[in-house]
């Protein structure tokens, strides 16, 4: 999901409606920022991405990852699988895996805004 003004407004409306109902605007929460390291190298990125994927699978309902379930969400499934697939490559510069991770992280944040997942 690409973030644009429409998705930003939609996320705000969803949160405002939940608050108006006296509900918590965040349905789910996951902590992944503590996995991050300063100036990561390729060997760090695989570990960080695997940890993020594991925590996302634990924080969200299993039905979101089950293709046979009505609550299956192909977008979050794809995001988590992308984290799981980040691996070290001998021919990659350290910045390349960081860039790949950041692209997946952007996708996660965009999905999280609409689906009320607080990534902290």
Secondary structure, DSSP 8 states (H G I E B T S, - for coil): ----HHHHHHHHHHHHHHHHTT--S-SEEE--GGG--TT--HHHHHHHHHHHHHHHHHHS-GGGG-TTSTT--HHHHHHHHHHHH----TTS-HHHHHHHHHHHHHHHHHHHHHHTEEE-
